[in-house]
């Protein structure tokens, strides 16, 4: 566009606008366009795995991202802390100290012992100070460091030999395994098809017949070949009445209580009713209790002392033991 045509154009827009002002406006617009192009052309920050030259190239929103690599450096996430343009990774008990060229130092409260940061208040191998261990060499103690002091506590059920595990129970076998006492039930011998074997803390192992119906008036027989039980009824043998505990006599497998019969010898375990002449025998033979005696015989009631006898029988009475009764009339001392 020549000068004449430019002047004509400017005069057509406005008679009062000078050529300088038009040029200034056009120049400002071009400058704005150029500035926009320059801004859009500014380099953007690098994302993870994008090529970089320094850590400053990596996007700041990538927290802990640094420029790393040998032949090809890229932005990479840092598992530690960014220090001096690099990534410093310290053990969990340490942290990077920027005042010491990003060297890893022990966290507050920890002390470096033999290259490792430890707590001197609780570390059993460095208790109170480095290289002070709490192991006392005793397998039956638990050793710990508490507040910087070694403490040993006895381990329950711990042992060195089998002798340490004796529980004084004849029904257990006790052994020491890996410094711990173990108890197993003892295996009692003697069991077969007709006998069982068991153990009682009071007597140890014992053998008992399997064929036992608990009846005094049966003969309990076991077949040694098959273990089959046979219970043969008995007659005439002594027995104890299960319901009362009193003595009796077997009658075809049943225990019949003995009846007191006057006129017979009562030097046996018999049951007598109060008022019968044989009540003394019941007291003496069944219970082994002393009875009250007077010069003319024996009275039939338990005796605790001579004064009690005198209160019942008068002066001269005292406590004696009658050994038997005879004739069904009175108890004599001795028979």
Phi, psi and omega in degrees: 000123180280173185294323183295315181294322179298318179295322178296321181294315182294324179292332179288331178285312181195133182291330184272350182276126182276164178297323181298318182292323179295314180299321179298319181293316180295320180296321179295321179295317178297321179298321179295319180296315180296322178297320179296316178298322179294321181293318182290338181273357180298141182295138177268157181290158186269137175274175179300137180075002174270148184296140180218165175253319178223169179298333180294339179289335185285145183302134181293335181289345175278088185299125180075034178253135183223166182267118185217160178137167180256286179284324181229112181270132180226163176286125182229147177291143180254124179281350179250239179230147176280118183220121181056043176078359179236176180257121179253120180247121181248155173302160183304328183272006180232167176215156182281133181253106181296340179279353181233047179056037178061026177289148177282128179234159180295143175294158180305136180094351180250156181231140180278119177234119180054040176084002181235139178277124183227163176262110182294349180274342185222353182281116184292345177263348176220075187260114181086322176200165184298143174069015175258105182265156182257000181290117181268003178079002181259120184289342183264018174231145174262120186256133182216163177248116181238119179054038177079010180235138178285133180229131179246132180236134181295138179271126182296143174063021181274150183210164174248321179224174179298332181296332179289349187253007182293118180259011179060026177249114182293351183262010178229148172253123188245129180226159178254114181237121180052043177065022175231133180287134176232136181241135176233145177299139180288145179264101184283135179277173173101356182283140174209196185293337183251352183225145174253158178238134181216176181225139177236134179304335183282323186236352182086212182286144175210159180248138181227149180286137178287323180275091181212110181267002179075012182252121179296340187260023171229146175265115186271117185241136179241134176281115184294344180271320185250340184081007180289140182260141174229133182244108184265123180296143180246155177222135175092351179272156180288152180206175176238128179292121186297318185294322186249340185081005180276158180289155179203186180231139181287137176223098179053047176091355179247142179269115182256128180300145178281135178260138180288120181243110179302148179092001179246171180281125183255027176277047179225166175281101183230164177252124180239151177271148178304137180100337177288156181293341185263012181299331179297320181297323179298317182291315187285310189281328181274325188247344181065028182267146173288154178233160183283137180231148175233170185301334184260012177148197184237134175262154191256072168209151185301150182239136177251325176200169183297324181298322179294320179297317180294328179292334180266317190249352179098179183302142177094348179283151180202174181274128177223165174255120174267129185273332180198172176240150180218137176084354177071017183246313183209160177267134182245156181231112343277189179289000000 
